[in-house]
Amino acid sequence: MTFHRTGRSSVEPRTQRTKEGGGMRITILTVPNCPNVPLVRERITTALGGRTAQVELIEVRDEAEAARWGMTGSPTVLLDGTDPFAIAGAPESVSCRLYRDTDGRTDGAPSVQALRQALSGVSAPQAAAGQECCDADVLDLVGRAGRGRRAPAERGLRAVQQAVLRHFAATGHAPQTSVLEAAAAQADRTAAEVLAELDREDFLALDGAGRIRVAYPFSATRTRHRVRLNTGVEVWSMCAIDALGISAMLGQDVVIASSDPVDGRPVTVTCTGGTTVWEPAAAVVFVGRRDGVGPAATLCCDALNFFTSHASAEQWQQEHPEVRGQVVSQARAVEIGEETFGLLLCED
């Protein structure tokens, strides 16, 4: 087996590639530093069993490139340019991708059995049907199906969204509509018009009176997650992932105070200079969602929580069969939060 690492600018999408020489061409599409790449490479090597194949690693850095390649999460494996594990309707994405085996367990790479079936040309409907793409399933509401939480610059959406977020960060409270009129006026619109569109696109959520009740990652009302900023301002966060993204979004140290939903025991995360300290040290995050159509605030925010241990998170999951999801490590939870919210206040 020959392995090549290729930068994104030196290769062409699968629709323009041709097979060179004998043997199968295997392409691993991945975001930079994807933790599951070593696992998928190891399993590909095992599944090949000594057969000849060219394996190349393509780093995909944005949604546009993901769309060109047909990448529905990292890592995506292409066999001669085709994704044998594709799920109909799964959106292109640069977030993590999970695969479910025939026993219903999720993992960060296809199983050796599934890869062997795909390499031999035999379909593996049970494995493919059970596969999950984080953005398309558990995490699609957190990251808006890979499109991110930063509103487009058009029609005043980003200017108003950022004005809302900065007001929360400065005061701990949602702004009144009048505070946002100047930002909306830059696009010749009223604040109410822009807020209504942001609400429809789930960049924030309004109550029945048109007031801001949610501006991810912030909540205008009390939640389980309280975040103290380095400035001394305290804010409520919508969920555990949102809380973990605030430090990167604001570029300042924060202290997150939450609690385990099973027994109420406290969970504290201190974010200092890009490093997190968790108390208790065994704490984890459960990332889940309910079935249905609606905003993240309704379907998943109360299903993304801190737990004092893996066992506690599993107990909560067993007690809530209506919620689908998984337990993620501290490092992965921080990564999701930073990826989702880190760029919200950045300019182009």
Solvent accessible surface area in square Angstrom, and as a share of the most:
residue,aa,sasa,rsa
1,M,103,0.46
2,T,67,0.39
3,F,59,0.25
4,H,88,0.39
5,R,149,0.54
6,T,22,0.13
7,G,42,0.40
8,R,88,0.32
9,S,110,0.71
10,S,81,0.52
11,V,21,0.12
12,E,87,0.39
13,P,9,0.05
14,R,80,0.29
15,T,111,0.64
16,Q,111,0.50
17,R,66,0.24
18,T,100,0.58
19,K,115,0.49
20,E,103,0.46
21,G,67,0.64
22,G,63,0.61
23,G,34,0.33
24,M,48,0.22
25,R,23,0.08
26,I,1,0.00
27,T,6,0.03
28,I,0,0.00
29,L,0,0.00
30,T,2,0.01
31,V,29,0.17
32,P,43,0.27
33,N,144,0.74
34,C,11,0.07
35,P,93,0.58
36,N,32,0.16
37,V,12,0.07
38,P,88,0.56
39,L,50,0.25
40,V,0,0.00
41,R,86,0.31
42,E,113,0.51
43,R,47,0.17
44,I,2,0.01
45,T,67,0.39
46,T,64,0.37
47,A,4,0.03
48,L,10,0.05
49,G,66,0.64
50,G,79,0.76
51,R,112,0.41
52,T,99,0.58
53,A,1,0.01
54,Q,57,0.25
55,V,2,0.01
56,E,11,0.05
57,L,3,0.01
58,I,0,0.00
59,E,26,0.12
60,V,0,0.00
61,R,130,0.48
62,D,53,0.27
63,E,72,0.32
64,A,69,0.54
65,E,21,0.09
66,A,0,0.00
67,A,55,0.43
68,R,116,0.43
69,W,5,0.02
70,G,13,0.13
71,M,0,0.00
72,T,16,0.09
73,G,0,0.00
74,S,0,0.00
75,P,0,0.00
76,T,0,0.00
77,V,0,0.00
78,L,2,0.01
79,L,14,0.07
80,D,66,0.34
81,G,20,0.19
82,T,86,0.50
83,D,22,0.11
84,P,49,0.31
85,F,6,0.02
86,A,59,0.45
87,I,62,0.32
88,A,106,0.82
89,G,83,0.79
90,A,21,0.16
91,P,42,0.26
92,E,71,0.32
93,S,0,0.00
94,V,30,0.17
95,S,25,0.16
96,C,20,0.12
97,R,0,0.00
98,L,23,0.12
99,Y,9,0.03
100,R,72,0.26
101,D,35,0.18
102,T,71,0.42
103,D,105,0.54
104,G,33,0.32
105,R,155,0.57
106,T,50,0.29
107,D,53,0.28
108,G,6,0.06
109,A,1,0.01
110,P,3,0.02
111,S,35,0.23
112,V,38,0.22
113,Q,107,0.47
114,A,4,0.03
115,L,1,0.01
116,R,121,0.44
117,Q,55,0.25
118,A,16,0.13
119,L,14,0.07
120,S,69,0.44
121,G,68,0.65
122,V,87,0.50
123,S,89,0.57
124,A,18,0.14
125,P,93,0.58
126,Q,134,0.60
127,A,11,0.09
128,A,21,0.16
129,A,85,0.66
130,G,18,0.18
131,Q,10,0.04
132,E,19,0.09
133,C,4,0.02
134,C,1,0.01
135,D,4,0.02
136,A,36,0.28
137,D,22,0.11
138,V,1,0.01
139,L,6,0.03
140,D,26,0.14
141,L,27,0.13
142,V,8,0.05
143,G,11,0.11
144,R,25,0.09
145,A,22,0.17
146,G,8,0.07
147,R,156,0.57
148,G,24,0.23
149,R,3,0.01
150,R,64,0.23
151,A,0,0.00
152,P,50,0.32
153,A,57,0.44
154,E,102,0.46
155,R,123,0.45
156,G,7,0.06
157,L,1,0.01
158,R,36,0.13
159,A,35,0.27
160,V,0,0.00
161,Q,4,0.02
162,Q,9,0.04
163,A,31,0.24
164,V,0,0.00
165,L,1,0.01
166,R,112,0.41
167,H,46,0.21
168,F,1,0.00
169,A,16,0.12
170,A,71,0.55
171,T,59,0.34
172,G,10,0.09
173,H,127,0.57
174,A,24,0.18
175,P,8,0.05
176,Q,124,0.55
177,T,50,0.29
178,S,84,0.54
179,V,84,0.48
180,L,0,0.00
181,E,71,0.32
182,A,78,0.60
183,A,14,0.11
184,A,0,0.00
185,A,58,0.45
186,Q,144,0.64
187,A,33,0.25
188,D,138,0.71
189,R,57,0.21
190,T,66,0.39
191,A,0,0.00
192,A,60,0.47
193,E,85,0.38
194,V,0,0.00
195,L,3,0.02
196,A,38,0.29
197,E,17,0.08
198,L,0,0.00
199,D,51,0.26
200,R,164,0.60
201,E,77,0.35
202,D,21,0.11
203,F,7,0.03
204,L,1,0.01
205,A,3,0.02
206,L,35,0.17
207,D,46,0.24
208,G,92,0.88
209,A,74,0.57
210,G,33,0.32
211,R,153,0.56
212,I,12,0.06
213,R,90,0.33
214,V,4,0.03
215,A,3,0.02
216,Y,4,0.02
217,P,0,0.00
218,F,0,0.00
219,S,4,0.03
220,A,42,0.33
221,T,87,0.51
222,R,190,0.69
223,T,35,0.20
224,R,102,0.37
225,H,4,0.02
226,R,67,0.25
227,V,0,0.00
228,R,121,0.44
229,L,5,0.03
230,N,110,0.56
231,T,98,0.57
232,G,33,0.31
233,V,31,0.18
234,E,63,0.28
235,V,1,0.00
236,W,46,0.16
237,S,0,0.00
238,M,23,0.10
239,C,1,0.01
240,A,0,0.00
241,I,0,0.00
242,D,4,0.02
243,A,0,0.00
244,L,4,0.02
245,G,0,0.00
246,I,0,0.00
247,S,21,0.13
248,A,43,0.33
249,M,11,0.05
250,L,34,0.17
251,G,68,0.66
252,Q,43,0.19
253,D,49,0.26
254,V,3,0.02
255,V,60,0.34
256,I,0,0.00
257,A,52,0.40
258,S,9,0.06
259,S,26,0.17
260,D,0,0.00
261,P,33,0.21
262,V,47,0.27
263,D,75,0.39
264,G,46,0.45
265,R,122,0.45
266,P,100,0.63
267,V,1,0.00
268,T,46,0.27
269,V,1,0.00
270,T,47,0.27
271,C,6,0.04
272,T,75,0.43
273,G,72,0.69
274,G,72,0.70
275,T,84,0.49
276,T,39,0.23
277,V,99,0.57
278,W,16,0.06
279,E,113,0.51
280,P,41,0.26
281,A,87,0.67
282,A,65,0.51
283,A,1,0.01
284,V,17,0.10
285,V,0,0.00
286,F,0,0.00
287,V,0,0.00
288,G,0,0.00
289,R,21,0.08
290,R,58,0.21
291,D,98,0.51
292,G,46,0.44
293,V,157,0.90
294,G,30,0.29
295,P,46,0.29
296,A,1,0.01
297,A,20,0.16
298,T,81,0.47
299,L,16,0.08
300,C,1,0.01
301,C,7,0.04
302,D,83,0.43
303,A,0,0.00
304,L,1,0.00
305,N,7,0.04
306,F,0,0.00
307,F,0,0.00
308,T,8,0.04
309,S,31,0.20
310,H,93,0.42
311,A,71,0.55
312,S,9,0.06
313,A,0,0.00
314,E,75,0.33
315,Q,83,0.37
316,W,16,0.06
317,Q,57,0.26
318,Q,144,0.64
319,E,99,0.45
320,H,51,0.23
321,P,114,0.71
322,E,85,0.38
323,V,6,0.03
324,R,87,0.32
325,G,19,0.18
326,Q,28,0.13
327,V,31,0.18
328,V,16,0.09
329,S,61,0.40
330,Q,45,0.20
331,A,79,0.62
332,R,42,0.15
333,A,0,0.00
334,V,22,0.13
335,E,56,0.25
336,I,7,0.04
337,G,0,0.00
338,E,74,0.33
339,E,98,0.44
340,T,14,0.08
341,F,1,0.00
342,G,14,0.14
343,L,116,0.58
344,L,2,0.01
345,L,28,0.14
346,C,55,0.33
347,E,126,0.57
348,D,144,0.75
